């Protein structure tokens, strides 16, 4: 039962959810490190944040009151465009980071586009102001060129110059976030069942399928049931962002729920119900809707089937985004199956149904029995922990499997001056070489008044009553022995063509 709401519980202020996005090395993770006094940036492979996470911080405002802010740590590499887009959609406020020593870059432009499409309020943090070559005015100008007009620079977008090294400007940035939240007036009804967005999904080897949720409204309690699309979970284990068990969580809070009936999808919204029967009915109704809405994939000349295993569900989105960029009009990738967890024997068995299937692992291991089985079936299996390497390998595979196309190349042109003897398809003609070169054995196309009328093959060449193999002197007159089912006439043009195969 939903408890009745008192007046105090209607429209209660809730903490803002903030996403930080921008170029790959403009200081997003180091900014969060400073705010929450941790070392996240150093722990990520290659220094790049590749998985979404969420963190709560407390900041004492100017009135001396502690205010809570939830930060979503969003991926920075351009390959994570889809994940970043979801980060923007779940956030109430976005911080666009731009380095004072670098200005706007391609990924900054991509981030600006995501912000504007989401219609989310945003601020600009100009980072790395401690660098010797930091140039605030130049950075503001580069933002203006990207249609971001800052306060005092022809626009109304608030900005704060900061240094994540010294901490300069960090307090001002947090104040600006709280001021923006106050103006936007974010509210929640704590007495309602919780709802919000999935920002991460993973498989706990011991406990099962888990999802990290951001609650946008209501309250989530132990004993509730969370429904995400066509999967659900009883709330038996609920952890806050520090990994501590909690009994309830309110709007703005990130929580981890363990025990889902299937793998939750990152970016999906969740709802809360109060019983298993109701949860199953809601999940089943979504499953029916999804099957009715299924879309057919257009066939291409060559499809490369892929089985993808990753450590977390967000990586599946990121890699799928990158795969789409590799597709051409000749090659498509077909995702046969994707899930979290190590590459298992079952994955190899699924792949063996089609010998050209490739199995890819990202930040996961491979069971020994799986290796033996893959070798037995002759399957390609590759694992990666850096996305660039994965992309390079996929790109090379796409080139390797691109079907060859026959391309005709014009190498020479003859003008027919007169005709001599003809026996069946064999004909002797007199020609002038207009351009290029010709050799015995070459194939040609016949055009008459610019219309294609036939084709044939050169059986032999003669110049000054001497047999020759090749000629490349423009203007030279020669005798040509041809084989063609089309009768050649004076004035016709013979175009010498060669066929080469290209990817």
N, C-alpha and C positions, 0 to 999 in steps of 0.2 A: 504493500500500500504506500502511496505517496503521502507524506505527512502534510497537513494543511500549513499554508504559509502565513506567517505573521507579517505585519507591515514592515518590520525591520528586515525580514528576509527577502523582500521583493526589491529588486534593483540594488543589491549590495555591490559595492565597488570590488572589482577583482584585479589581481596583478596583471600587468601587460605581458604578452608573450612577444619576445623580440628575436628577430633573425638577423644575423650579420652576414652580408654577402659582398662579393667584389672579386678583384683579381687574385690569382693564385698565391702570390707572395707579397701581398700588401698589408699583412699583419692581422688577419682575422683571428687566428688561433692564439697568437701572442697577446692580443687584446683581451680575449677571454681568459687566458692564463693569468694575466695581471688581476682581472676582476675577481676571479675565484681562487687565486693563489695556488694554481696547480701547474703541471707540466704536460698538458695534453699535446702541445705542438711537438715536443720532443719524442713522444711515444708513438707517433704515427709513422708508418712506412714512408720514407722519402720526405718527411716533414709535411705531408699533405693530409688534411683531414678528409678521410674517405667515407666515414660513416656519420650519420646524423646522431646527435646526442642532445640532451637538454639539461640545463642546470638552473637552480634557483639561487639568487643572491639577495642579501638584505642591504639596503642603502638608507642611511639616515638623511632625510631631506632637510631643507633649511629650517623647518619648524622643529627639528629634533625628533621627528617620528620615523621609526624604521618602516620602510616600504619594501615589499617584495617585488622582484623582477625575474621573470623566467627567460633565459636565453636559449635559443636553439643554435647549436653549432652546425652550420650548413657546409656542404662540400664546396671547395673552391675551384676545382679543375673544370674546364668547359665541358668535359665528357659527362659531367654530372648535372647537365642542364635540367633534366626532368626532376631529379631529386631537389635541386635548388628551387625549381618552380613550386614544388610541393611545400618547401620550407617557406616560400613567400606566401602561399595561400593560408597556411596555418598561423602565420604571425599576425599580430596586431600592429606592430611597428617594425620597420626594417632599418637597419643601419648599413649604409653603403660605405665601405671603406675604400679610400683612395690614398695611395702613398704620396707624400709631399715631394719625394725625390724622383717620382716616376710618372705621375699624372694618370689620365685615363688610358686603359689598354683595351684590347679586344674583349676580354672577359668582363671588364667594367661595363662596356657597352651592352653586353649580353645581360648583365645583372640589372642595368637600368631598364632594359626592355621588360624583364621579368617583373620588376617593381611596378612599372607603369601599367602593364597588362593586369596585374593583380589589384590595382587601385588601392594599394596599402599606403598609409602615411609613412613617410621616411625622413631620416636625417642623414647627414653626411659626416663621417669621421675622417678627417684628414690626418693620416697616420705618419709616423716616422719623421716628425718635425725636428727630432734631435739630430738627424743626419746632416753632415756638413753641406751637402748639395740640395737640401730641402728648399723648395721655392713655393710658398703659399700662393702668390699671385699667379704664377704659371699654372699651378694646379687648378685654381679657380677658373682660369681661362679655358683649360682643357675640358673642364666640366661644362662650361657654358657652350663649348663647341659640340658637346654631347646632349644639348638641350636640358641641362640641369643648371638652373640659375639660382645661385646662393643669395642669402640675405646680404644686402650691401653690395651685391654684384648683379643688380638688375632683376632679382627674383625674391622668392619668399621661402626657399628651402633652408632650414636651419643647419648650421654646421659647427663642429667643434674641432679645433686642431689638438691633436693628442700625441703623446709618446708612451708607448707600452713599456718602454725601457725604464723611464724615470717616473712614470705615472702622471706626468703633466697632462691636465685636461680631462682625466678619467672621471673625476668627481663631477665636473661640469657636464660631461656626456650623460652620466647617470641622472643628473638633475634634469637635463633636457628630455630624457626618455620619460621621466615621471611627469614633467610638465605636459608633454604631448599626450600621455595617457589620461591626464586630468582633463585636457581639452576634448579628447575623444570620448571620455566618459564611458569606459568599459564597465559593464554590469554583469552580474550573475544572480541566479535564483538558487541559493544553496539547498533548498528543500526539494528541488526537482531531481529526477534521475540524471546521472552524468551523461554528457555527450561531448564529443570532440574529434580529434584526428589521430591516426596512427602515424608516428614518425619513424618507427623502426620495428623490424621483426627479425627474430633469430631463433635458432634451435639450441636449447640448453641440453647438453649430452645426458645430464642426469634427470632434469625435471621436465623436458619436453619443449613444445613450441611456445614462444614468448612474444609479446608485443610491447613496445614503449608507446604510451599514449600521452597526449596533451589534453587535459580536460579544459574545455572552453565554457562549459556551463554545468550547473548542478553539482552534486556530490556523489562520489563513488565510495561504496562501503563493502567491507567483507560480507560475503553472502549474496551480493548482487551477481547478475550474469551480464557479461559484455558481449555484444554481437557486432561483428565486423564483416559486412557482406554476407557470405554464406558459411562463415565459421563463427564459433562462439566459445566462451570459456566461463566457468564459474570463478568468481573472485575469491579464491582460497588463499593465494599468495599474492600480496601486493607490496612492491618495494618502491621507496622514493629514489631520487637521483643519486643518493649516497649508498644505496644498496640496503638500507635499513627497512625492516618490515613495518608497515603502517596499517592501521585498521580503517582509515578513511582518508580521502583526498578531495580537495576542493578545486574550483576553477583556477586555471593558471598553473596548476601543478603537473609536472611530468611524473608518470608512474609506470612501473613495469608489471605486467600481468602474465602469469605462467599457467599453461594448461589448456591451450586452444585445441579445438577439434580438428583443425586444419591450419595451413599456413596463412596468417593474416597478410593483407596487401598494404604496403606502405602507401600513404596518401589517402586511404579510404577513411571515411568518417565512421565513428562507432556510436552505438546506442546502448543504453542500459535497461534491462528488464529484471523482474524479481523472481523468476522461476525458470527451471530447465525446459518445461514444456513450451512456454512462451518464447524462450530463446531459440529453441529448435524450429518452431513455426516461422519465426521471423527470418532465420537463416535459410530455411527451405524456400520461402517465398522469394528471396533474393536470388537463389540458385535458378529458379524457374525463369525469372526475369532475365538473368544473364544469358541463359541458353537461348531464349527467344531473340536476344539482341546480338547473337554471335555474327561476326562478319567473315566473309570469305576472303582469303588472301589471293591476290592475282598471281597466276603462274608466270614464271620466267623461264628462260632457256635452261638455266642450271640452278638447282636449289642445293644448298649445303645444310644438311640437318645438324643441329647442335643440341647437346645436352649440357646444361650449365649448372654447376654447383658452387655456391658461395657461402661465406661465413654468415652474412646477414642479407636480408631481403633487399635492402637499399642498393646493394651492389648489383643485384639483378637488373634493376631499373637503369643504373648507370651504364652497365655493359650493353644492355639492349639498345640504349640510346646511341652508343658508339657503333654498334653493329649496323644500325640503320644508315649511318653515314658512309659505311663501306659498300653498300649495295649499289649495283649498277643495273643497266637495262639488260645485262646478260647474266648476272649472278645475284641470287637472293639467299639470305640465310633464313632457315626455318627452325624456330625454337621448338624442338620436339618436347622438351621437358626442362624445367628449371626449378631448383629448390635450394634450401640451405642445408649445410652439413657436408661431411667428407664424401669423396667419391666412393660409392659402395658397389658391391657385387651386383646388386639389382640394377644400378645405373648402366653397368657394362652389358648386362643381359638385354636391357631395353635398346641400347645402341646397336647390339649385334643383329637386330632385326633388319637393319639397313647398313651394309658394310661401309658406306661412305660417310657415316655419322662421325662427328668429332665430339669428344668429351673434354670439356674445359672446367678447370677448377680455379677459383680465385680466393686466395687466403684460406684454403682448406687443404687437408692432406688426402692421401689415397690409401685405402686398406691393401695389405699385401695380397689378399685373395683377389682383389680387383685387378691388381697389376698382372697377376698370372693369367687371369681370364681375358684381359685386354690383349695380351700377347698372343694367346691362343686364337682369338678371333681376328687378330691383325688390325685392331682399332687404333686410331690416333687419340692419344690422351695427353693433354698438356696442363700443367698447373702454373699459376703466376701469383706474385704478391705485389707487382707493380702494374698499374693499368696500361702504361705506355707499352710495356713489353707484350702484353696480351693483344693490344691493338695492332702492333707491328706484325705479330704472328698471324692474326686473322687477315690482315691486309695481304700478306704474302700468300696465304692459303687461297684467298679470293682470286689473286692473279694466277696462281697455279691451276685453279680449276675453271678459269674463264674459258668458255668454248672458243675455238679458233674460227674466225670468219675469213672467207675468201674475198680478197680485195684485188680488183683489176687495176693495173698500172699501164698507161700508154707510154711506150718507149720509142715509137717511130711512126712516120706517116709517109705513105706512098701515093702518088697520083698516077692513075692508069692512063697511058698515052695511046696505046693501041693493043689489039688482041691478035693472037696468032692461032695456032692449032688448038682444038678441043676434042678430047675423047672421054665420053661419060663425064665424070666429075673432075678430070684432070684438064688443066688449061694453061697454055703458055701466053704470057702477057708482057708488054713493054711498059716500064714505069719510070718515074722520076722520084728520087728520094727528097721529100720536102723538109723533113726534120728528123732528128734522132738517129737511130741505127736499126738495122735489121740483120737477122741471121737465119740460116737454113734451120728449119724446125720450128720457127716462130709461128704463133697463131695470130690471126687477124680478124677484124670486123670490117664488113663492107658497108659503106654509106653512099647513098646516091641522092644528090640534092638535099644533104643533111639528114636524110632519113635512113635508119638502119635497115638493111635488106637481107643480111646474111652474115656468115662467117666462114672461115676456112683455115688452111695451114700451108705454110711455105715449104715446098718439097726440095727446092734447089734454087740457086742464084747463078747468074752468068753475066760477066762484063767483058766486052771485047772478045767474045767467043771463048772466054776462059771461065771454068767453074770456080766460084769463090764461096767461102763459108760465111763471110760477114762483110757489110759495108756501112760506113758511117760518114761518108762524104756527101754533104747536102748539095743537091742539084745534080748528082750523078745519075746517068740513065743506065738502067740495067734490065736484063731479062729475068722474069720470075716464073718458075714452074709452081703452079698452085693446085691445091686439092680443095674443091668446094662444091656443094650441091647447088649453089647459086651461080648463074652465068654472069661473069664479070664483063662490064662494057667500058669503053673509053669515057673518061670523065669521073669514073668512080674513085673513091678514096678508100685505101686500105689502111686501117689503124692497127699498128702492131701492139698487141697487148700481152702482158705477162700477169700471172696470178700469184699473189703471195698471201700467206695465211698470217693473220694478226690476232692478238688477244682482244 
